Amino acid sequence: MGEDAEEVYVANGYESRPAKKGTVDECNWFEEEIDDNLKFSYALNSVLHKGASKYQDIALLDTKHFGKALVIDGKMQSTEMDEFVYHECLIHPTLLCHPNPKIVFIMGGGEGSAAREVLKHNTIQRVVMCDIDKEVVDFCRRYLTANQEAFTSDKLCLIINDAKVELEKREEKYDVIVGDLADPVEEGPCYQLYTKSFYEQVLKPKLHHHGIFVTQAGPAGVLTHKEVFSSIHNTLKHVFKYVLAYTAHVPSFADTWGWVMASDQPFTFNAQQIDERIHERITGELLYLNGEFLVSATTMNKTVYESLLNETHVYTEENARFIHGHGRACCS
């Protein structure tokens, strides 16, 4: 690579391109392809590690703006600067809405951050974290030091398996089941875990009577919410009596992100109740979520609200929707 080129980390490796005129230093960049005509670029200090598992391409990057960043299949998963936004929103609303959560099952979550947040609740007795990709789990245990305490907790039961297979064979039921899964991408390892048949036949029977399911549901911005967010929301409405969507802006994703909670028991909470439960149940201080935010996060703008109201697509294996991009096809 010549002196006048800069390096770009893309899903398939590196490519060179001419440096801009007038720049003094070479700069390495990670580019994430959002759509055919749209890419986001992140300036890098270095590539700390990159590799591939049976299921996914994996990279740990040291970005100039967001610190360490985990990238899977070319998609930004989390950064040390703002991962607390995503993981607090994924975990705490559901646990705080539940009257007394004791046993939690996490689908995916190999990074360890979801388990870390669950373990902050003093009601929790056991957390089962089931991730299909041992390489990702080992990679995160080695490189993401912020979650080492969670990985060594006596309350954590770590399983390497397909979450569908694991749930099917388990006899116990759970107070909360969390979908901390990668976005559904074509040929990716987990899009089947967003389908109506999975929710209805496998997941729901494993919840206690007052149980709650929550899943990350992809981009929820005014221009991106129809990719999968509205479909996941509508699919869950066909399985559970009560479904509640909420959103937050995640800076490193450069978009608003969506989560969906579902249960056969109604969601009844207010800001004061949530703040009281945070004070009573959670060890340490949350950085992002409080009662007023959670109440406000369930209010959609007009465009998204009407899309959720009018969505008809139900997610099935035969009729799936995907985030832009491609996963690594499973090896035999």
DAZINOR-V794297 format. One record per helix or strand of 3 or more residues. SS is the DSSP state (H for helix, E for strand). FROM is the first residue (numbers start at 1). LEN is the number of residues. If there is no record, write none. Layout:
SS,FROM,LEN + SS,FROM,LEN
This chain:
E,5,6 + E,13,6 + E,28,8 + E,38,15 + E,57,7 + E,67,6 + E,75,5 + H,83,15 + E,103,6 + H,113,6 + E,126,6 + H,134,10 + H,145,7 + E,156,5 + H,163,7 + E,174,7 + H,191,4 + H,196,11 + E,207,13 + H,229,9 + E,242,9 + H,251,3 + E,255,9 + H,271,11 + H,291,7 + H,302,9
